[in-house]
């Protein structure tokens, strides 16, 4: 039965209940509400049917909606949530389907960027892992003896080539239509292929010269930059940071280390790490993945500082044990006064530990500021983890005679800062509330 049946000659008397005017506020009838009796309508082809009550005038068109405004009722019919009035107007309860705008007819015909890779991500992950395993096995077994085993090395080179070729083929797809699946095909075969390239170069050349480190690190950085341009994924940034770190360390060893002397190698290493962290963080700040860049290089820096303090700690506990003395005033022919009283305990200068804590404090301030700007929890974790890890290690390395004072001072400082944060948050809350009431 269609709407045209009401206008047919057999529709009955206009004064019937079916033709009574309906309240304009109820132009749309919910499917879960009971239908009022409509009266029998005889169309001449069979027994009478009952037709739902409909308004004489068509309802006004609903406001424009987005796809998120369109839902379904319990029976699977389309629903459009309107703003005025604040009720749900169910569209599609009769023979006519949902309006065109509710079905998405106004959406552009151009393809949208896919936000999920689907089954492609699973296939890429498994395939990349298998090829990576082939590279590792082939590279390690290539140097079982002095000569290069070309059978194993050839497998490693071939698997590396497959990874890079797949990444290149993935980059040929259009960025918009390829979407997330395209990025997966580029990113993981590409990043693993770059690491595999560094491995096969190192195994194949087998030279201890620093020039090889420059070649490997530079190759990693260049390929990572190309991959980032193609996919704009942070995984390439991580690989590029590793390549730059390798070049940075070798360059420092070749051009700077000799001029600094060997008096304070740990402090020199800490400064080297801090400079690298700051420079890479600032350079990566212009990229969309600036948070990932800063967090990754920050994690590398934190690991380096932790390693230096671990060297101090091991030196204190094992140096005195091996030489049968708990404390050493000096390890060279000079006087202990050259570095201050008791500055060479356990084989290192105590002042070096304090300098390392100062460097770590500067990095913590940097990470805390980055967290406030980017709202990225990675920077917050770094700012929390650095003092929680480095300060206890420093207290052990210094063999603090009164650790209670260390803990008390740290607790007091942390409590004051947290109370200040609470006070600032309350001020911001009141200011926001006053602005909303205006």
Secondary structure, DSSP 8 states (H G I E B T S, - for coil): --GGGGGSGGG--TTSGGGS---GGGSS--TTS------EE--SSSS-EE-----SS---------GGGEEE-TTS-EEEE-SSSSSEEE--SSSS---TTTTTTTS-SS----S--THHHHHHHHHHHHHHHHHHHHHHHTTSSSS--HHHHHHHHHHHHHHHHHHHHHHTS-HHHHHHHHHHHHHHHHHHHHHHHHHHHHHHH---SHHHHHHHHHHHHHHHHHHHHHH--HHHHHHHHHHHHHHHHHHHHHHTHHHH-SS-HHHHHHHHHHHHHHHHHHHHTTSTTHHHHHHHHHHHHHHHHHHHHHHHHHHHHHHHHHHT-S--S-SSSS-GGGS-TTTTGGGS-HHHHHHHHHHHHHHHHHHHHHHHHH--HHHHHHHHHHHHHHHHHHHHHTT-S-HHHHHHHHHHHHHHHHHHHHHHHHHHHHHHHHHHH-
